[in-house]
Structures are given as C-alpha cells and as structure tokens.
Amino acid sequence: MSHQVTLELPEEVYRPLAEQARATGQTDETVAQTRLAEAVARGEPGSKQRKWAGTSDSGSPDIAPRHHEYLGQALYDELQGRQDD
C-alpha cells in the first residue's frame, strides 16, 4: 500500500534534490522518496543515545543545563594540548 504526500519545499532544500535527480536521471519525486526513506530508516537524530541518558553518574549535577559550557571547555582543553605538542 502506498500513500501520496504533497510537500512544499524551500528553495535551499529543493535545489540539491533537483540537482541529484538530474545527475542520476531520476525524477525529483523518486529522489525525494529515496532520501526520505533513508532518513526514516536511520531514526530520529540522537534516539540511540537518548536511551542511555541518565544511566550513569557523571559526577556533575548540572550537566544538562551547562552541557555547552562543558563541551566548550573540553574542546578548549584539547586544542590547548595540541598546541603544546
């Protein structure tokens, strides 16, 4: 069983889709259907990681609200270490 869906795409989404269709000799619809099916098969971004959230103690009770700060500091520390090498 199949279903018909009509989508309105912004130019920045449609343009690469149309270019891929032309390059592969396929219709826009075929490329869109293939790309959408691939995205659905991959699952929701982060869904695999989300099932592990909260399963271990990080020792930082404020990790959720300050995760950007922690990631930024870790990146800074890593880059500083590379400069010393």
Kinemage of the C-alpha trace (Angstrom):
@kinemage 1
@onewidth
@group {chain A} dominant
@subgroup {mainchain}
@vectorlist {calphas} color= white
{ca met a 1} P 0.000 0.000 0.000
{ca ser a 2} L 1.325 3.432 -0.835
{ca his a 3} L 0.268 6.942 0.117
{ca gln a 4} L 0.572 10.201 -1.732
{ca val a 5} L 2.051 13.172 0.126
{ca thr a 6} L 2.407 16.689 -1.231
{ca leu a 7} L 5.266 18.731 0.214
{ca glu a 8} L 6.210 22.356 -0.228
{ca leu a 9} L 9.994 22.657 -0.110
{ca pro a 10} L 12.072 25.794 0.329
{ca glu a 11} L 14.498 26.541 -2.492
{ca glu a 12} L 17.555 25.544 -0.429
{ca val a 13} L 16.076 22.061 0.063
{ca tyr a 14} L 14.656 21.621 -3.429
{ca arg a 15} L 17.737 22.769 -5.357
{ca pro a 16} L 20.108 19.964 -4.249
{ca leu a 17} L 17.308 17.426 -4.612
{ca ala a 18} L 16.641 18.532 -8.199
{ca glu a 19} L 20.378 18.538 -8.978
{ca gln a 20} L 20.714 14.972 -7.705
{ca ala a 21} L 17.692 13.939 -9.767
{ca arg a 22} L 19.194 15.431 -12.931
{ca ala a 23} L 22.599 13.895 -12.237
{ca thr a 24} L 21.151 10.420 -11.717
{ca gly a 25} L 18.480 10.596 -14.412
{ca gln a 26} L 15.708 10.146 -11.864
{ca thr a 27} L 12.635 12.229 -11.162
{ca asp a 28} L 12.550 14.700 -8.289
{ca glu a 29} L 9.873 12.545 -6.688
{ca thr a 30} L 11.981 9.374 -6.831
{ca val a 31} L 14.984 11.083 -5.259
{ca ala a 32} L 12.798 12.662 -2.561
{ca gln a 33} L 11.160 9.326 -1.783
{ca thr a 34} L 14.523 7.552 -1.549
{ca arg a 35} L 16.072 10.241 0.656
{ca leu a 36} L 13.040 10.336 2.939
{ca ala a 37} L 13.017 6.538 3.275
{ca glu a 38} L 16.731 6.596 4.183
{ca ala a 39} L 16.148 9.286 6.819
{ca val a 40} L 13.262 7.357 8.363
{ca ala a 41} L 15.339 4.161 8.446
{ca arg a 42} L 18.151 5.970 10.299
{ca gly a 43} L 15.719 7.028 13.007
{ca glu a 44} L 15.354 10.240 14.917
{ca pro a 45} L 18.668 12.048 15.482
{ca gly a 46} L 20.005 11.174 18.902
{ca ser a 47} L 17.469 8.402 19.514
{ca lys a 48} L 20.176 5.776 20.025
{ca gln a 49} L 21.999 7.966 22.546
{ca arg a 50} L 18.837 9.087 24.307
{ca lys a 51} L 18.081 5.579 25.593
{ca trp a 52} L 21.318 5.755 27.615
{ca ala a 53} L 20.620 9.180 29.128
{ca gly a 54} L 20.656 9.086 32.888
{ca thr a 55} L 22.077 5.574 33.152
{ca ser a 56} L 25.363 6.646 34.715
{ca asp a 57} L 26.527 9.233 37.211
{ca ser a 58} L 28.753 11.871 35.622
{ca gly a 59} L 29.537 13.481 38.942
{ca ser a 60} L 28.247 16.793 37.567
{ca pro a 61} L 24.689 17.523 38.727
{ca asp a 62} L 24.387 20.470 36.320
{ca ile a 63} L 25.435 18.664 33.127
{ca ala a 64} L 22.089 19.147 31.358
{ca pro a 65} L 21.774 22.941 31.670
{ca arg a 66} L 25.519 23.560 31.210
{ca his a 67} L 26.442 20.931 28.611
{ca his a 68} L 27.553 23.576 26.078
{ca glu a 69} L 29.963 25.023 28.626
{ca tyr a 70} L 31.391 21.581 29.410
{ca leu a 71} L 31.785 20.736 25.729
{ca gly a 72} L 33.381 24.096 25.025
{ca gln a 73} L 35.831 23.672 27.884
{ca ala a 74} L 36.703 20.142 26.766
{ca leu a 75} L 37.350 21.372 23.222
{ca tyr a 76} L 39.425 24.274 24.516
{ca asp a 77} L 41.473 21.936 26.719
{ca glu a 78} L 42.009 19.544 23.814
{ca leu a 79} L 43.135 22.337 21.499
{ca gln a 80} L 45.486 23.709 24.139
{ca gly a 81} L 47.015 20.259 24.485
{ca arg a 82} L 47.604 20.074 20.743
{ca gln a 83} L 49.342 23.440 20.759
{ca asp a 84} L 51.766 22.156 23.368
{ca asp a 85} L 52.715 19.119 21.232
